[in-house]
Each structure stands twice: as C-alpha cells, then as structure tokens.
C-alpha cells in the first residue's frame, strides 16, 4: 500500500471502504540482530517451518504455476479500467500490465482515473459504463462504493473483473464480479510473519503497524500477530494503530516513542503498508539508527517502486511481500477472455513472494518469469519479433 492509497485505494477512502486490499513498500535483508534477551525460549519446530517457507517465497526462478489452458483469443474487444487513483503505484502498475496484455491479445484499453475520491470514482465508473465497453476493470476500490454504476453495468451485460476490489480472490456474487485478482491476505500475513521468525532465528521483539479503521487492514494485522504468536521466542512489543491518512504526521512521533520505550528490545517490525517505514525513517535516522540495522522491517503488501528503492539501498526496510502487478494485469485480460468465451474464471491465485536486497537484482518491481509466454500460448498469439 502506498501513502497515496488505502490498501489498493486512496487514504481518503479508508473510512468509506471496508474491504480494500493494499499497495505496500519496502525491503532489504541484512544480518540477523543479536538476541534481545527474550523472556521465553525460541521455537525450533516453528523456526524450521518458517525458514522453509521463506526460502520458497524468496525464489526468483520458480516455474510458472498459472493457467496452461484456456480459450483462444476472442476478436477485438474494448476494455475500460476504472482506477481508484493513478497516483497509487499498485493501481498504476496493474494498469500498465492490462495495457501491455491487451496489446498482445489485440484489444483496446482506456484508463479513467477516479482521482482517489468517492465522487471521482463514481464519476469515472459512470463514464466507463456510458462508453459501453466489452468489460470494465475495477482497479483498487470496493465496487460497493459505486453500487449504482455496478447495477448499470449489469443491466448492460458488461462483465466486471476486479483488482484488489474485495478481500478475497476469485468470483464474487456481492458485489458482482466475474473474478477478483489479488493474493490471499492470509498468505501475505503468514509469510511476512514467517520472515520475521526466520530472520530473527526465533528470537525477536516486534512492533506491528496497522490501521484499525479499515477492517481489511485490521484483519491482516491480526493474522500477522497470530502467526508471530506461534513462536515462543517472539514477543509483540506493541501494535501501533496509525491511520494511513495520518502516517506522515504520526509515524515519526510514534517511532520516537517506541525507541524510547524499547531501545534494545525492538528488533523487527511488520506493517500492513510499506508507507509506515518511509515515514519512520526520519525518526530512526535522528536516533542514529543504521539503515541496515534493527529494527528490521517488512511490509506485508504490494511492494511499490519506492519500497524496492529502500530495500536496494538498505534504508530502514528489510523486506516486502510484493504483488506481481504486471502479471496480474495479464491475468485480468485472460479472465476477460474467458468471460467473453463463456468460460469460468481461471481460479488462479499467484503465490506470495518476498523481496530483499539479496534477491531483487536491483529491480523496482516484482516481475516473475514465464507468464507472458504462457498467456500468449493460451491465446494463440505470437510473441513480438526480436
């Protein structure tokens, strides 16, 4: 999630929406910190399981595990992508993937920016319906915010495919979506907590940053806390409730307070949005903390370019769980192709990935291999020459 977005939506939507997912930033992995004198013993069995899960999630060479079959490309179609806000890096990234995939399959795409406000999104959706496209992408906002426009789309028999539109991946009846493309929040929460357990060798003092005003975000942080609780050597020092709309003003103050309360015990942090770590940096720097030192921070979310930059430069973030935004854009186009061909949704949910400085290769996004060629094979379209 980014400062410009509530989980897959703008901060201005935080109170209005109850089922958003998010864009997040940041990570780089350094050496594990010295033990923080835990009150309890470690967790050998949990640690071994976490290490195995983290090693798998950190792979960058995993073979494509998505759809291998599906309908051939249907003739030229037009799509409209209604963006929560094109200043949201996650929305912009997936929009780029949709445009690239549409070019490959031979379709037209128009992007309409909702400007990050409920009124703007409603107007953008209304404009999209008026264009009478073959399909509409609901990118980064809860379609219940635009229930009137959704009903109009249904009356026009225009299928909707969501990206981070509801909390769970797959088809949705209410709101009516042919499918919703996102990772599973439980998987993201679990792997981010497992990274802490593995990185800390089962001994850590952790602060969890969340926005309790957003049910989706609160659920994610609760799942993170639950997973951290499976290791007896991990102590939750605090759960900081900082609304996403207030991160820039409140996070530095909260971090300064945490440093005062837990000068040595605070070894790791997990946040539902990487933006917390961007805003924590000034306070950590003022306290003469090293960018590659404790607290070691992981963002449980999308991983936007600024997060990758912090990871690669080892500046106050150690890891992120990024969404494969371009891949998800290609999946959205494939899902529409299935809808237009009268076939069911693919059911594909991308596996979680962890980015660190050790495996990012200096990139500013997570772009796994294999999906472009796989979708081209399914659609029966040739790769570009050269």
N, C-alpha and C positions, 0 to 999 in steps of 0.2 A: 504494500500500500504506500502511497506517497502522500506528502503533505497536501497536495492538490486533490487528493481523493480519499473518501471514506473507502473501506475495503471495496475496491472496484467502484468507488463512487466518490464524489466530492465531499469534503468535510461538511459542507452546508447541508448535505442530505443525511447527516448522521442521525439526527433525531427523527427525521421523517421515515427512514427506511429501517426495516427490521431484519432483512435477510440479504445483506450485501456481503460480497467477498472482497478481497483487497489486493492492493499493489504494495509491495514492500521492497525495502532496500537493504542490502549490505553484507559483505563478509570477507574475512580473511582468517586463515588459521595459523596461529603461532604455537609455540611450545606450551605444554600444559603448565599452569601455575603451580607453585608449591602448595602442599596441603594446607587447608585453612583451619586446622585443629578441630575436626568435626566432633560433635557430641556423640555421634553414633558411628558404628563401623561402616565399611563400604558394602558393596553389593556384588560379589563376584559373578553370580549367575546372570543378574541383570546387566552388568557391565559387559559380559561376553556377548549377550544378545544384542545390546546396543552397538557394540563395536562392529558386529557382523552387518547389522542394518545400515550403519553409517558407511561402511566400506562399499556396500552395494549402491547406496544413494550417491556416493561421490564419483562413481564411474562415469566417464565421458564417452566410452566406446561401446555402450550396450547396444545390441541389435534392436532394430525397430520391432516393437511388440504390438503395434496397432493393426488396423484392418488390413487384410490381404486380398479381400474380395469385396465386390460391390457393383452397383450398376455403372455401365459406361456413361460417359458424359452426355447429358441431355443437351439439345440445341440451345442456342444463345438465350440466356436469361439475364434479368436485371435484378440486382440486389441494392438495398439501401441499408447502410449501417448507421443506426442512431447511437451516437456516442454520448456517454454521460458528460465527458469533457475531454477534448483532445489535448488538454494540458496534463491529463492523468497519463503517466507513462505507460501503465498497463493497457489502458484503452487504446492509446496511440500505437502501441506495439502490436496488439491483436488486429487493429485496423490495417496496419501495414501488411500483416500476414494474409488477411482476407483479400486485399487488393492484389497481392502477388499471386495467390492461388486462383483468383478469378481470371487474371491474365493468362494463367496456364490453361485453364479449362475453356476459355473463350467467352467469358461473361463480362457484363458491365457492373461496376460498383460505384455508388455515390455515398459519400460520408456527409452526414448532417450533424453538426456539433450542438449538443444541448447546453453548452456553456456552464455546466455544473450547478444549475439551479432547477428546482422542480418545475417552475414555469417554463424555463428554457427547454427542458427535456420534453415536457408535454407539447410545446410548440413544434419541436423538431420531429417528434413522433407523428403529430398530426400532418406535418408536411410530408413525411415519408409515406403515410397511408394515401395521401392525395395523389402521390406520384404513381400509385397502383403498380408497384414492382412485383416481381415474382416472389420475393421473400424479403423479410426485414430482420436485421441483426439487432438484438437488444444488448448493447455493449456497456456493461458496468453499472447498471441500475436495476432496481426492483420494478418489474413491469406493473406491479400493483399501484405504483405511483401514477401510472398512465392507464388506468383501467378503462377509461372511455375510449382511448385510442386503440387499446388492445381489442376491445369489442368491435370497433370499426374494422380492424384488420381481419378479425374472424369472419365478420359479415362479408368481407371481400374475398374470403378464402385465401388469405395471404399467410403462409406459414411463418412462424417466428422461431428463430434459433437464438438462444441467449448465450452470453459470455459473462460469467460471474453475475448472472441475473437473479438466481436463487441460490440457496446454500448448498444444494446437492447437485451432483452431475446427473445427466440423463433426462428423459422426458418428464414433463410437469403438466399436471391437469389444472392446477390452480396456483399460479396463473398458467394459462395455456401456452406451453412451449413445445415445439416438436422435440427439442432436446436442449439441455443447458451444458455448455462446455466449461469445465473447471476441474481442478484437482479436488480430492476429498479432504475436507477440513481435518478430519481425524488423522489422516495420513500425514498431513503437513504438521499438525501439532505433535504427533508422536515422534516424527523424525527429528524435529527441532529439539525436543527434549532429549532424545537419544544422543544427539550430537553433544549436548552439554555433558551428559553422563560419560560418554566416551572420551571427550576432550579433557575432562577433569579426572579421568581414571576413577570415577565413582566417589569423588570427594569434592564437594562444591558448596558454595553459598550463593544462592541465586535470587535475583530480582526479576519479577515478571511485570512487563509493562502492557497495559490494556486500556481499552475504552469501554467501560461498563455501560455506557449509554446505548451501545449498539449490541443487540442480542447476539449477532453472529460473532463479533469480536469477543464478547464475554464468554461465549461457548468455547471459542478457540483457546482462550487463556485458561479456562477451567480444564480443558483436555490436556493442555501443556502441564499444568500443575499436577494433574492426576498422574501423568506419565513420569514426571520427575519424582513423584512420591513412591514409585516402585523401587527406588534406590535409597537404602537407609543412610548412605553417606551424603546424600544431597539434602541440604536444608534450604527451605524457602524463607529468605530473609524478609521479603516484602512483596506485596503486589500493589503496584502503583497505578492508580486509575487516573489517567490523563487523557481527556477528550482529544481526538485527533485534530479538532479545530483549534486547540489550545497548545499543541505541542511546542511551538516555537517560543511561546511566552512562559510556559510552566515547566517544561522538561529541564532546562538548566537549573532552576531553583530546586526541583525535586532531586536531581542528581547531586547537587551540592549537599543537600540534607542527607542523602544516602551515604555519601563519602564520609560525612561527619559521624554518622551512626555506625557504619560498618567499614572502618578504614582498612581492615585487613580481611575481614570475613567475606566481603563481596568479591567473588571471583568470576561470576558469569551472569549474563542477562539474556532473557528471551523476550522479544516484543512481537505483538501481533502486527506491527508495521515498522519497517526499517526507518521511517522518518524519526522515530524516537532517538535513534543513535546519531543521526545527523545533528539533532538539536542537543544531544548530550555532549557532543564533542567540545564545545567551548568550556563547559564546567570541568570536564575531565582534563582538558589542556591546562586550565587555570590551576588545577590541583597538582600539576606537574606529573600527571599520569602519562605513560608512554602509549602511543597509538597502537602498538602491537602487544601491549601488556594487558593485565587484568584491570577492569572486568572484561572478559572475552564475551562478545555479543553476537547473537544470531537473530536474524529476522525471520519470523515464521510466515513467509508470504512470497510475493511475486518476484522481487529482485529487479528493480529498475536500474537504468544505467548508473545513476549516482551511487547506488549500493555497490555495484561492481567496482566503481572507481574507489570507494572506500576500502573494499576488500583488497584490490590490487595494490593499493598504496599502504595497506595495513594501518589504517587510521580509524581506530575506535570501533571497528566491527570485524568479527572473525568469520562469519558465515551467513549465508542466506539460503532460503528454500525457494528458488525462483520458479515461476511458471515459464514454460516454453511458449512464449507469446506468438511467435511466427507459426510454430507448429499448430497451435490452437486455432489460428486464423485459417490454416489449410483444412483443419478438421471441420470448421464451421462450413466452409464451402462444400466439403464432402457430405456433410449432413444434409445440406440443402439439396444436393444432387440426389441423395436417397429419398428425400421428401418428394421431389419433383417426379421421381421414377416410381412412386407408390410403394417404396420400401421402408421398413422400420429404421429407426436410428441405429447407429453402429454400436452403441453401448460402450465405446472406448473411453477409458479414463487414463490419462497419462500418469506414469509413475512419478513419485516425488524425486527430486534431485537436490543435492547440497552443493553449493558453490563455495569454494575457498580460494585463497590466493594460490594454493598449490595446484588446483585443477582448472582454474579459469582460463589459463592461456592468455591472459591479458584482455580477454573479451569484455564487452559491456552488456552482454545478454546471454541467456542460455538458449542455444540453438542446437538441439541434438541431431545426430545424423540419421539419414535414411527415410524420413517421412516424405520429402518431396518426390523422390523416385517411386516410393510405394503408392502415393496417391496418383501419380501420373500413370502408373501401370493399371490401377483400378479404372481410371477414367478412359484409358486407351489414347492418351495424348503423348506426343513425342517430347522429349527434352529439347531445350533450345540448342541449336548448333553451336559447337565450340565449347 
